[in-house]
Amino acid sequence: MNDLFDRLQGEMDKRNSDSGISPMDLLELPEHMRMLMRKMLRSRSMRKDEIAAFVETWDEKKRLNQNQLASALSELTDQGWLIPIGEGEGQGYRVNLRRKKGSQLSNSI
C-alpha cells in the first residue's frame, strides 16, 4: 500500500515540476540575464538580431559583447528558460513558460 502512495506522490511531483519557468524564478538570475528575460517575456519570442539590438540600448557598463550575449543565450537555453527556434540568419528564441494548472472548479459552475 505504501508503494502505491509513493508512486502517486512521485507522479504528482513530476506533473508539478513540468519543464519551463515561472516569473518568480527570474529573481535567481544574474542581472544581465534577468534583463534579457524580462524583455523576452514581453515579446514571447525574438530573433537574435532583435536581441542584439536590444542589448545595444543598455548602459555601456552593462552592455554585453557578442561573445557574452551568445554565452548568455546558450546558458538560458541550457537552463530551460529559452527554446531556440529557426536556424541561420532567422534564428531566434521563444520563452519556455511553465504550463498553468487546470481549474479545479466543477464544470457545472
Phi, psi and chi 1 to 4 in degrees:
 res  aa     phi    psi   chi1   chi2   chi3   chi4
   1 MET       -  -39.3 -172.9   76.7  154.0      -
   2 ASN   -64.0  -35.9 -157.3   15.7      -      -
   3 ASP   -62.3  -37.7  -70.9  -22.5      -      -
   4 LEU   -62.2  -45.7  174.6   65.0      -      -
   5 PHE   -66.7  -38.9  -70.6  114.1      -      -
   6 ASP   -62.4  -42.3  -69.7  -19.8      -      -
   7 ARG   -65.5  -42.8 -165.6  171.3   41.4 -179.1
   8 LEU   -64.7  -41.3  -72.2  173.0      -      -
   9 GLN   -63.8  -40.1 -176.6   63.9   44.7      -
  10 GLY   -62.5  -40.7      -      -      -      -
  11 GLU   -65.9  -40.5 -176.9   65.2   30.1      -
  12 MET   -65.2  -42.2  -73.0  173.0   50.7      -
  13 ASP   -62.6  -40.1  -69.3  -16.0      -      -
  14 LYS   -63.3  -43.5 -177.8  179.6  172.2 -172.5
  15 ARG   -67.3  -36.4  -73.4 -176.1 -176.2  175.6
  16 ASN   -73.4  -20.2  -71.4  -22.3      -      -
  17 SER  -108.3   39.5   66.7      -      -      -
  18 ASP   -53.8  153.9  -75.6  -20.2      -      -
  19 SER   -62.1  154.7   64.2      -      -      -
  20 GLY   118.1  175.6      -      -      -      -
  21 ILE  -125.6  162.1   53.0  104.7      -      -
  22 SER  -114.9  155.3   70.4      -      -      -
  23 PRO   -58.0  -26.8  -28.1   36.0      -      -
  24 MET   -66.9  -24.4  -67.0  -58.6  -65.6      -
  25 ASP   -68.6  -15.6  -64.4  -27.6      -      -
  26 LEU   -59.2  -30.6  -74.6  173.8      -      -
  27 LEU   -62.3  -22.2  -60.0  174.2      -      -
  28 GLU   -87.0   -9.7  -61.8  172.9    6.7      -
  29 LEU   -82.9  151.9  -70.8  175.9      -      -
  30 PRO   -61.5  158.0  -17.2   26.1      -      -
  31 GLU   -56.2  -46.0 -176.5 -179.8   10.9      -
  32 HIS   -64.9  -35.3   65.8  -77.3      -      -
  33 MET   -72.6  -36.4  -70.9 -176.6  179.6      -
  34 ARG   -63.3  -40.9 -170.8  170.4   48.6 -115.9
  35 MET   -63.9  -42.4  -69.0  170.2   65.0      -
  36 LEU   -62.0  -46.0  -78.6  172.2      -      -
  37 MET   -68.3  -35.4  -75.2  -54.0  -58.7      -
  38 ARG   -62.3  -41.6  -75.5 -172.9   14.5 -139.5
  39 LYS   -66.0  -43.6  176.8   65.5  172.2  175.6
  40 MET   -63.2  -37.3  -67.2  -67.9  -61.6      -
  41 LEU   -63.7  -34.2  -76.2  166.2      -      -
  42 ARG   -71.5  -35.8  -70.6 -174.8 -160.9  109.7
  43 SER   -94.5  -20.7  -58.4      -      -      -
  44 ARG    71.8  -41.0  -63.9  -72.8 -177.5  150.3
  45 SER  -151.8  149.0   66.1      -      -      -
  46 MET  -148.3  148.3  -67.5  177.0   74.0      -
  47 ARG   -79.6  159.3  -68.3 -171.9  -36.2  -94.4
  48 LYS   -57.1  -41.4  -94.0 -172.9  170.7  178.5
  49 ASP   -67.3  -31.8   59.5  -23.2      -      -
  50 GLU   -68.9  -38.9  -66.0  172.7  -35.9      -
  51 ILE   -65.5  -44.0  -63.9  169.3      -      -
  52 ALA   -62.5  -39.6      -      -      -      -
  53 ALA   -65.4  -37.3      -      -      -      -
  54 PHE   -64.6  -43.8  168.0   67.2      -      -
  55 VAL   -63.3  -33.4  170.1      -      -      -
  56 GLU   -64.5  -20.8  -73.6  -63.7  -43.4      -
  57 THR   -81.7   -8.8   65.9      -      -      -
  58 TRP   -71.0  158.8  -68.2    1.6      -      -
  59 ASP   -56.7  143.7 -177.6   37.1      -      -
  60 GLU   -56.4  -33.2 -166.0  170.3  -38.0      -
  61 LYS   -69.0  -30.8  -65.8  177.4 -175.5  175.1
  62 LYS   -96.5  -14.8  -64.3  179.2 -176.7  179.2
  63 ARG   -62.1  138.9 -168.4  175.6  -56.9  150.9
  64 LEU   -98.6  141.6  -56.7  175.6      -      -
  65 ASN   -79.8  177.2   63.8   35.9      -      -
  66 GLN   -62.3  -38.7  -74.0 -161.2  -26.5      -
  67 ASN   -66.1  -43.3  -69.8  -24.4      -      -
  68 GLN   -64.9  -39.6  -67.8  169.1  -37.1      -
  69 LEU   -65.0  -44.5  177.4   58.3      -      -
  70 ALA   -61.0  -40.8      -      -      -      -
  71 SER   -64.9  -43.4  176.0      -      -      -
  72 ALA   -64.0  -43.2      -      -      -      -
  73 LEU   -65.5  -38.7  -69.7  170.9      -      -
  74 SER   -63.8  -43.3  176.7      -      -      -
  75 GLU   -65.9  -41.4 -168.6  171.0  -23.5      -
  76 LEU   -64.6  -34.3  -71.7  168.8      -      -
  77 THR   -69.4  -45.3  -59.0      -      -      -
  78 ASP   -62.1  -35.5  -68.4  -16.2      -      -
  79 GLN   -82.1   -3.7  -68.0  177.4    5.7      -
  80 GLY    88.8    9.4      -      -      -      -
  81 TRP   -76.0  -39.2  -72.6   85.5      -      -
  82 LEU  -122.6  151.5  -62.2  175.8      -      -
  83 ILE  -117.5  122.0  -61.2  171.5      -      -
  84 PRO   -69.4  140.0   15.1  -18.3      -      -
  85 ILE  -131.7  142.0   51.4  176.3      -      -
  86 GLY    75.7 -179.7      -      -      -      -
  87 GLU  -143.6  163.9  -67.1  179.9    6.1      -
  88 GLY    63.0 -137.5      -      -      -      -
  89 GLU   -60.0  -36.2  -66.5  -78.6  -34.7      -
  90 GLY   -91.2   11.6      -      -      -      -
  91 GLN   -63.5  143.2 -177.0 -178.1   10.5      -
  92 GLY  -149.3 -166.0      -      -      -      -
  93 TYR  -139.9  149.0  -64.1   89.5      -      -
  94 ARG  -123.3  143.2  176.1  170.9   60.9   88.3
  95 VAL   -71.7  137.8  177.3      -      -      -
  96 ASN  -103.1   83.7 -175.0   21.6      -      -
  97 LEU   -84.5  148.0  -67.5  176.0      -      -
  98 ARG   -69.7  139.1 -175.0  175.9  -69.2  147.6
  99 ARG   -65.6  144.7  -71.8 -173.4   -5.3 -146.5
 100 LYS   -80.1  147.9  -66.6 -179.1 -177.5  176.6
 101 LYS   -71.3  146.4  -70.1 -175.1  178.6 -177.2
 102 GLY   -69.9  161.3      -      -      -      -
 103 SER   -69.3  142.8  173.5      -      -      -
 104 GLN   -95.4    2.6  -59.6  -64.6  -37.0      -
 105 LEU   -73.8  150.8  -63.5  174.7      -      -
 106 SER   -68.8  148.7  170.6      -      -      -
 107 ASN   -67.6  -17.2  -70.8  -24.4      -      -
 108 SER   -80.5   -5.7   63.8      -      -      -
 109 ILE   -77.3      -  -68.0 -177.4      -      -
